[in-house]
């Protein structure tokens, strides 16, 4: 049985803040300019739209999100960006090998401080508590807008836009808006129509597109976020962040705090090759980065990270297969299909539960999003979804590149919801790197976009987060 000897910043987090994740290409970026970056030299802040300059918000704006008229809130220069940067994860506390169980140190502190299990594993999942909304999958051969009957304001219609009760969908000229209803049915809109007429099951119901867990920022800030996912395969492929100075990685699978499988590798990705994961079973993968030698030779521990996962049960797996088959049988563009599949995989998350049950099927979702983006479908919402997926499983460096792509793709104010979410994602990553100054700047930039689309709930929530930083 192999243990560890060092703790990171928090007594509840002997494992690094940047956890292990799922296999995917290291380098990603719509133009490749960020793929090999060792820092944020090509910062998303260079793509601020007019309303964000000087941390401003708009007085008035048009359908397309023009932020030309704005009131400046602050003209102070933006603070230095995340000290962790893009690239290799910074080493945490170093030390020699111990003889303890890899989770024993965590349990010791739980007993010592009398902390609850909920605090120990921390963090809401990416999609916890999210009811899947009626969503725009595609806007074909033109443009469209959405008007809400209660707010009487227009917002641009774009792939990934969540629709609300009372929304009117307004295609222009020959545009066709493809919508996936909460029921799973797909509708095509060619003229002005109300949401209740095309998705009648939504009448009287209000859905919330939370994107990420609503309190994730505070979890990241306090070092309590749990990297987690549910999986469908019995032998999933794993990937983790490379660690500077590491010559090998020792990978362990634990069930009920007991090591049931382990293997050492020199790469940062591998297929789990042990006995298949049980349907409905929960596990913890732990990766220990070693500076030299292997653990049995007393190699020095550079960093340790973990991923909590659960394999879905047979009934859940069957339900997912049926939903995927329904999506595959519909006439959709590649991007539209990816968004619809994302809803299916996100929908596996169980509301009001702790990780990993509160997580979606990231193993299935991440490759789908990677494939459609690699094919050239550069849609901000898809980059946002992939960034959220990467963060959920601990691939923080890859997530940062996805959020930066969202910022680059929305310089004129289009898809402000995705732009705001990307700034929040970058704030989460800054919190992982203990960079509270940059986190605060990013949160204020997120507020600019949420004010522009009258998302008062998120504006108020970010005010609460900013209060925690002061």
URPE-V342693 format. One record per residue. RES is the residue in one small letter. PHI is phi in degrees with one decimal (* if undefined). OMEGA is omega in degrees with one decimal (NA if undefined). D_FIRST is the distance of its C-alpha to the first C-alpha in whole Angstrom. Layout:
# URPE-V342693
{{RES & PHI & OMEGA & D_FIRST} {RES & PHI & OMEGA & D_FIRST}}
This chain:
# URPE-V342693
{{x & * & -169.3 & 0} {x & -115.9 & -175.8 & 4} {x & -121.4 & -178.3 & 7} {x & -142.7 & -175.4 & 10} {x & -127.7 & -175.1 & 14} {x & -126.3 & 174.2 & 17} {x & -109.8 & 176.6 & 19} {x & -90.7 & -171.2 & 21} {x & -66.3 & -174.9 & 25} {x & -118.8 & 177.8 & 24} {x & -63.7 & 177.5 & 22} {x & -90.5 & -175.6 & 21} {x & -131.6 & 175.1 & 20} {x & -67.0 & 177.7 & 17} {x & -95.7 & -172.7 & 17} {x & -66.5 & 179.7 & 20} {x & -64.5 & 178.2 & 24} {x & -93.7 & -169.7 & 24} {x & -85.3 & 177.3 & 21} {x & -85.5 & -175.2 & 21} {x & -148.5 & -175.0 & 23} {x & -105.0 & -175.7 & 25} {x & -67.1 & 176.4 & 27} {x & -171.8 & -178.5 & 30} {x & -60.1 & 177.1 & 32} {x & -68.3 & -173.2 & 32} {x & -87.0 & 179.1 & 35} {x & -151.4 & 178.8 & 37} {x & 169.5 & -171.6 & 41} {x & -68.1 & 178.9 & 44} {x & -123.4 & 178.2 & 46} {x & 80.7 & -173.6 & 43} {x & -75.4 & 179.2 & 44} {x & -108.9 & -170.3 & 40} {x & -64.6 & -176.4 & 38} {x & -108.8 & -175.9 & 38} {x & -68.0 & 176.0 & 38} {x & -101.3 & 179.2 & 36} {x & -167.6 & -179.0 & 38} {x & -95.5 & 178.5 & 40} {x & -64.4 & 173.9 & 43} {x & -96.2 & -169.9 & 44} {x & -72.0 & 173.0 & 44} {x & -63.1 & 179.9 & 45} {x & -68.4 & 176.3 & 47} {x & -74.2 & -179.0 & 49} {x & -110.0 & 178.1 & 50} {x & -60.6 & 173.5 & 51} {x & -84.9 & -171.6 & 54} {x & -58.0 & -177.6 & 57} {x & -72.2 & -177.5 & 56} {x & -95.1 & -178.1 & 53} {x & -60.0 & -178.8 & 54} {x & 68.5 & -177.9 & 54} {x & 54.3 & -175.8 & 52} {x & -106.9 & 170.4 & 55} {x & -137.1 & -170.4 & 56} {x & -78.4 & 166.5 & 59} {x & -77.6 & -178.4 & 62} {x & -139.1 & -176.0 & 63} {x & -155.0 & 179.6 & 62} {x & -96.4 & -178.1 & 62} {x & -59.5 & -173.9 & 61} {x & -82.7 & 175.3 & 59} {x & 84.9 & 178.2 & 57} {x & -65.0 & -177.3 & 60} {x & -106.3 & -174.3 & 59} {x & -63.2 & -179.8 & 62} {x & -97.5 & -177.3 & 63} {x & -147.5 & 175.9 & 61} {x & -108.0 & -176.7 & 61} {x & -76.6 & 178.3 & 59} {x & -92.9 & -177.3 & 56} {x & -155.3 & 179.2 & 55} {x & -110.1 & -179.1 & 56} {x & -70.6 & 179.5 & 54} {x & -59.2 & 178.0 & 52} {x & -69.7 & -176.2 & 48} {x & -70.5 & 176.6 & 45} {x & -55.0 & -176.4 & 43} {x & -79.3 & -173.5 & 41} {x & -48.6 & -177.5 & 37} {x & -68.9 & 178.9 & 36} {x & -73.1 & 176.4 & 32} {x & 64.9 & 176.6 & 35} {x & -91.4 & 174.1 & 34} {x & 121.6 & -173.9 & 32} {x & -74.7 & 177.7 & 29} {x & -71.1 & 179.7 & 26} {x & -72.1 & 179.5 & 27} {x & -63.0 & 173.2 & 24} {x & -95.7 & -175.9 & 22} {x & -60.2 & -177.1 & 21} {x & -97.8 & 177.0 & 20} {x & 178.8 & 179.6 & 17} {x & -82.5 & -176.7 & 15} {x & -69.5 & 171.7 & 11} {x & -109.8 & -179.2 & 10} {x & -120.8 & -175.9 & 7} {x & -89.0 & 170.1 & 7} {x & -62.0 & -177.0 & 6} {x & -56.9 & 179.5 & 8} {x & -105.3 & -175.6 & 11} {x & -63.0 & -178.7 & 11} {x & -64.5 & 177.0 & 14} {x & -63.2 & -178.4 & 16} {x & -62.7 & 179.7 & 16} {x & -60.2 & -178.1 & 17} {x & -74.9 & 175.5 & 20} {x & -61.7 & 178.7 & 21} {x & -67.1 & -175.6 & 22} {x & -62.5 & -175.1 & 23} {x & -100.8 & 177.6 & 26} {x & 63.4 & -176.1 & 26} {x & -84.8 & -179.2 & 26} {x & -77.2 & 177.2 & 26} {x & -60.2 & -179.6 & 24} {x & -60.4 & 178.6 & 26} {x & -72.8 & -176.3 & 26} {x & -63.5 & -175.9 & 23} {x & -90.8 & 167.4 & 22} {x & 53.4 & 165.5 & 26} {x & 78.6 & 167.5 & 28} {x & -79.9 & -179.2 & 31} {x & -78.5 & -179.1 & 30} {x & -56.0 & -172.1 & 32} {x & -117.4 & -176.8 & 35} {x & -62.8 & 176.2 & 34} {x & 71.3 & -176.4 & 37} {x & -95.8 & 171.3 & 39} {x & -80.5 & -176.9 & 42} {x & -68.1 & -174.6 & 43} {x & -85.8 & 166.3 & 46} {x & -64.3 & -167.5 & 49} {x & -133.9 & 173.1 & 49} {x & -77.0 & 178.0 & 51} {x & -91.5 & -175.3 & 49} {x & -162.6 & 169.9 & 52} {x & -123.5 & -171.3 & 55} {x & -103.1 & 172.2 & 57} {x & 50.8 & 176.5 & 61} {x & 152.7 & -179.1 & 61} {x & -125.9 & 179.7 & 60} {x & -154.2 & 176.4 & 60} {x & -134.2 & 179.9 & 60} {x & -126.3 & 176.7 & 58} {x & -121.4 & 176.7 & 61} {x & -96.2 & -173.4 & 59} {x & -66.3 & -179.3 & 62} {x & -91.1 & -177.7 & 61} {x & -88.8 & 179.5 & 61} {x & 54.4 & 175.5 & 63} {x & -136.3 & -178.1 & 61} {x & -92.5 & 170.1 & 61} {x & -138.7 & -176.5 & 57} {x & -68.7 & 174.5 & 56} {x & -93.4 & -179.8 & 55} {x & -146.3 & 179.5 & 52} {x & -55.2 & -180.0 & 49} {x & 96.3 & -179.4 & 47} {x & -67.2 & 176.7 & 49} {x & -85.6 & -178.3 & 49} {x & -101.6 & -176.5 & 52} {x & -121.1 & 176.8 & 53} {x & -56.6 & -179.2 & 55} {x & 94.6 & -179.9 & 59} {x & -71.9 & 171.0 & 58} {x & -111.0 & 179.2 & 61} {x & -97.8 & -172.5 & 60} {x & -123.9 & 174.9 & 63} {x & -74.3 & 177.4 & 63} {x & -106.7 & 179.2 & 65} {x & 54.0 & -175.3 & 67} {x & -99.5 & -177.4 & 66} {x & -65.8 & 175.1 & 62} {x & -124.6 & 179.1 & 60} {x & -102.8 & -179.2 & 57} {x & -98.0 & -175.0 & 54} {x & -123.1 & 172.6 & 53} {x & -103.4 & 179.5 & 50} {x & -76.5 & 178.6 & 50} {x & -57.9 & -179.8 & 48} {x & -72.2 & -177.0 & 49} {x & 102.4 & 178.7 & 48} {x & -75.1 & -179.3 & 51} {x & -114.1 & -179.5 & 52} {x & -123.5 & 177.1 & 56} {x & -115.9 & -174.3 & 58} {x & -110.1 & -179.5 & 60} {x & -117.1 & 179.4 & 63} {x & -147.7 & -176.3 & 65} {x & -55.3 & -178.2 & 65} {x & -155.9 & 177.6 & 63} {x & -88.3 & -178.8 & 61} {x & -58.1 & -179.2 & 58} {x & -62.6 & -179.9 & 59} {x & -79.5 & -177.5 & 61} {x & -104.8 & 176.3 & 58} {x & -128.0 & -172.6 & 55} {x & -61.7 & -179.9 & 57} {x & -68.3 & -178.3 & 54} {x & -88.8 & -177.5 & 53} {x & -61.5 & 178.7 & 56} {x & 82.3 & 179.8 & 56} {x & -118.7 & 178.8 & 52} {x & -120.6 & -179.8 & 50} {x & -107.2 & 178.3 & 47} {x & -122.0 & 176.3 & 45} {x & -90.1 & -173.4 & 43} {x & -78.3 & -179.2 & 41} {x & 69.6 & 176.8 & 39} {x & -116.7 & 175.3 & 36} {x & -55.9 & -169.4 & 35} {x & -67.6 & 179.7 & 38} {x & -113.1 & -178.5 & 35} {x & -58.7 & -176.0 & 33} {x & -57.9 & 179.6 & 35} {x & -65.4 & 177.1 & 34} {x & -65.6 & 177.2 & 30} {x & -63.5 & -177.2 & 30} {x & -60.5 & -177.0 & 32} {x & -96.0 & 178.3 & 30} {x & 68.6 & -175.6 & 26} {x & -112.6 & -177.6 & 26} {x & -70.4 & 178.8 & 26} {x & -103.1 & 173.8 & 23} {x & -72.6 & -172.7 & 23} {x & -156.6 & 175.8 & 23} {x & -161.8 & 164.6 & 25} {x & -100.0 & -178.0 & 26} {x & -132.5 & 177.3 & 26} {x & -104.2 & -175.5 & 28} {x & -87.6 & 178.4 & 26} {x & -76.1 & -179.7 & 24} {x & -134.5 & -174.8 & 22} {x & -71.8 & 174.0 & 23} {x & -95.2 & -177.3 & 23} {x & -115.4 & 173.5 & 22} {x & -147.7 & 179.0 & 23} {x & -138.1 & -179.2 & 22} {x & -69.6 & 173.7 & 24} {x & -66.0 & -177.8 & 24} {x & -119.1 & 179.7 & 23} {x & -61.3 & 178.3 & 26} {x & 87.9 & -179.1 & 24} {x & -86.0 & 176.8 & 21} {x & -105.3 & -180.0 & 21} {x & -159.0 & 178.2 & 18} {x & -130.0 & 177.2 & 16} {x & -101.8 & -174.0 & 12} {x & -108.0 & -179.5 & 12} {x & -128.7 & 171.9 & 10} {x & -113.9 & 179.7 & 12} {x & -116.5 & 170.8 & 11} {x & -134.6 & -175.2 & 13} {x & 53.4 & 176.2 & 14} {x & 68.6 & 179.8 & 11} {x & -111.7 & 177.7 & 8} {x & -70.9 & 179.7 & 7} {x & -113.8 & 177.9 & 10} {x & -165.4 & 176.7 & 10} {x & -157.1 & -179.2 & 10} {x & -160.8 & 177.4 & 12} {x & -108.3 & -179.6 & 14} {x & -140.1 & 176.0 & 18} {x & -104.4 & 179.4 & 21} {x & -90.5 & 179.9 & 23} {x & -112.9 & 174.2 & 22} {x & -155.7 & -179.1 & 23} {x & -168.2 & 169.8 & 21} {x & -89.0 & 171.2 & 22} {x & -65.4 & -172.5 & 19} {x & -113.9 & 179.5 & 19} {x & -84.1 & 178.3 & 16} {x & -61.4 & -173.9 & 18} {x & -54.4 & 177.9 & 21} {x & -64.2 & -178.3 & 20} {x & -74.9 & 175.3 & 22} {x & -61.0 & -178.9 & 25} {x & 84.1 & -177.5 & 25} {x & -85.2 & 177.4 & 21} {x & -110.1 & -174.0 & 20} {x & -143.7 & 173.2 & 16} {x & -133.3 & 172.1 & 15} {x & -95.5 & 177.1 & 14} {x & -123.2 & 177.2 & 13} {x & -114.8 & 177.9 & 14} {x & -110.6 & 178.3 & 13} {x & -86.4 & -176.3 & 17} {x & -113.1 & -178.4 & 17} {x & -74.9 & 178.4 & 20} {x & -158.5 & -178.1 & 20} {x & 71.0 & 175.3 & 17} {x & -111.8 & -174.1 & 14} {x & -63.0 & -178.7 & 11} {x & -69.6 & 177.0 & 10} {x & -91.0 & -179.9 & 14} {x & 79.2 & 178.8 & 13} {x & -58.2 & -176.4 & 15} {x & -76.2 & 178.9 & 17} {x & -77.4 & 176.9 & 16} {x & -90.3 & -174.6 & 19} {x & -165.5 & 177.3 & 18} {x & -131.7 & 179.6 & 16} {x & -139.7 & -177.3 & 17} {x & -142.5 & 175.4 & 17} {x & -135.0 & 177.8 & 19} {x & -94.1 & -178.5 & 19} {x & -143.1 & 177.2 & 21} {x & -139.3 & 172.8 & 23} {x & -88.3 & -177.5 & 24} {x & -63.3 & 178.4 & 28} {x & -79.0 & -173.4 & 29} {x & -63.3 & -179.4 & 32} {x & -66.3 & 178.6 & 35} {x & -64.9 & 179.6 & 34} {x & -62.3 & 179.3 & 33} {x & -65.1 & 179.0 & 37} {x & -63.3 & 178.5 & 38} {x & -65.2 & 179.4 & 37} {x & -60.0 & 179.5 & 38} {x & -64.2 & -179.2 & 41} {x & -66.7 & 177.9 & 42} {x & -64.4 & 178.8 & 41} {x & -61.3 & 178.4 & 43} {x & -64.0 & 179.1 & 46} {x & -64.4 & -178.6 & 45} {x & -63.2 & -179.1 & 45} {x & -85.2 & -178.7 & 49} {x & -95.9 & 179.4 & 50} {x & -81.1 & -177.1 & 53} {x & -135.0 & 171.1 & 51} {x & -71.3 & 179.1 & 50} {x & -59.2 & 179.7 & 47} {x & -66.8 & 178.1 & 46} {x & -61.8 & 178.1 & 47} {x & -63.8 & 179.7 & 45} {x & -63.2 & 179.0 & 42} {x & -66.7 & 178.8 & 43} {x & -64.5 & 178.1 & 44} {x & -66.1 & 177.1 & 40} {x & -60.3 & 178.0 & 39} {x & -64.0 & 178.6 & 40} {x & -63.5 & -176.5 & 39} {x & -70.2 & 175.3 & 35} {x & -67.8 & -176.3 & 35} {x & -66.1 & 177.6 & 37} {x & -70.2 & -179.4 & 34} {x & -57.6 & -179.6 & 33} {x & -91.0 & -176.4 & 33} {x & -60.5 & 173.1 & 35} {x & 57.0 & 176.0 & 34} {x & -127.8 & 178.5 & 31} {x & -85.1 & 175.2 & 27} {x & -60.9 & 5.4 & 25} {x & -92.0 & -178.6 & 24} {x & -60.1 & -179.2 & 27} {x & -82.0 & -178.0 & 30} {x & -104.7 & 175.7 & 29} {x & -85.3 & 179.2 & 31} {x & -87.3 & -177.7 & 30} {x & -67.8 & 177.3 & 29} {x & -56.5 & -179.6 & 28} {x & -83.1 & -173.3 & 32} {x & -72.5 & -173.9 & 34} {x & -58.2 & 179.4 & 33} {x & -62.1 & 178.3 & 34} {x & -62.5 & -179.2 & 37} {x & -67.8 & 178.0 & 38} {x & -60.0 & -176.4 & 37} {x & -64.0 & -176.7 & 39} {x & -71.6 & 176.5 & 42} {x & -72.4 & 177.7 & 42} {x & -62.9 & 179.7 & 42} {x & -78.9 & 175.7 & 45} {x & 104.0 & 179.5 & 47} {x & -84.4 & -174.2 & 47} {x & -85.3 & -179.2 & 47} {x & -108.3 & -176.2 & 47} {x & -51.7 & -177.5 & 45} {x & -61.1 & 179.2 & 44} {x & -67.4 & 176.0 & 42} {x & -62.8 & 178.5 & 40} {x & -62.5 & 179.2 & 40} {x & -60.7 & -179.0 & 38} {x & -66.7 & 176.1 & 36} {x & -59.9 & 178.0 & 35} {x & -63.0 & 178.8 & 34} {x & -64.2 & 178.2 & 32} {x & -60.4 & -179.6 & 30} {x & -60.4 & -176.5 & 30} {x & -58.3 & -177.3 & 28} {x & -103.6 & 173.0 & 25} {x & 94.0 & 178.4 & 25} {x & -87.7 & -169.8 & 27} {x & -68.5 & 179.6 & 29} {x & -61.9 & 177.9 & 31} {x & -64.1 & 179.1 & 32} {x & -61.4 & -178.9 & 33} {x & -59.6 & 179.2 & 35} {x & -65.8 & 178.6 & 37} {x & -68.7 & 178.3 & 38} {x & -64.2 & 176.5 & 39} {x & -63.0 & 178.0 & 41} {x & -62.7 & 177.4 & 43} {x & -59.6 & -179.6 & 44} {x & -62.6 & -179.5 & 46} {x & -66.2 & -175.7 & 47} {x & -82.1 & -176.4 & 49} {x & -124.8 & -176.4 & 50} {x & -72.5 & -176.6 & 52} {x & -98.6 & 175.1 & 56} {x & 96.9 & 177.1 & 54} {x & -79.8 & -178.3 & 53} {x & 52.1 & -178.4 & 50} {x & -66.7 & 177.8 & 50} {x & -65.1 & 178.3 & 47} {x & -68.3 & 179.5 & 45} {x & -64.0 & 177.5 & 46} {x & -61.5 & 179.2 & 45} {x & -64.1 & 179.0 & 42} {x & -66.4 & 176.8 & 41} {x & -63.3 & 176.3 & 42} {x & -64.1 & 177.6 & 40} {x & -59.5 & 177.6 & 37} {x & -67.4 & 175.6 & 38} {x & -65.6 & 176.8 & 38} {x & -60.0 & -178.5 & 34} {x & -67.9 & 175.7 & 33} {x & -61.3 & 177.6 & 35} {x & -65.4 & 176.1 & 33} {x & -58.7 & -178.6 & 30} {x & -87.2 & 179.9 & 31} {x & 59.7 & -180.0 & 32} {x & -107.1 & -175.8 & 36} {x & -67.0 & -178.7 & 38} {x & -63.5 & 179.3 & 41} {x & -64.8 & 178.6 & 41} {x & -58.4 & 179.1 & 39} {x & -64.0 & 178.2 & 42} {x & -62.0 & -178.8 & 45} {x & -64.2 & 179.6 & 43} {x & -64.4 & 177.5 & 43} {x & -64.9 & 176.6 & 47} {x & -66.2 & 175.7 & 47} {x & -62.2 & 179.8 & 46} {x & -60.4 & 178.3 & 48} {x & -53.8 & -177.5 & 51} {x & -72.2 & 179.8 & 50} {x & -69.9 & 174.0 & 50} {x & -64.2 & -176.9 & 53} {x & -63.9 & 179.2 & 55} {x & -105.7 & 175.6 & 54} {x & 59.2 & 176.7 & 54} {x & -90.9 & -174.2 & 51} {x & -66.7 & 179.5 & 51} {x & -61.3 & -179.4 & 48} {x & -70.9 & 177.2 & 46} {x & -59.4 & -179.4 & 48} {x & -68.0 & 179.4 & 48} {x & -65.5 & 179.0 & 44} {x & -66.2 & 174.8 & 44} {x & -57.4 & 178.3 & 46} {x & -64.0 & 179.1 & 44} {x & -63.7 & -179.7 & 41} {x & -61.8 & 177.1 & 43} {x & -62.7 & 178.5 & 44} {x & -72.1 & -179.1 & 40} {x & -80.5 & -175.2 & 40} {x & -86.0 & NA & 43}}
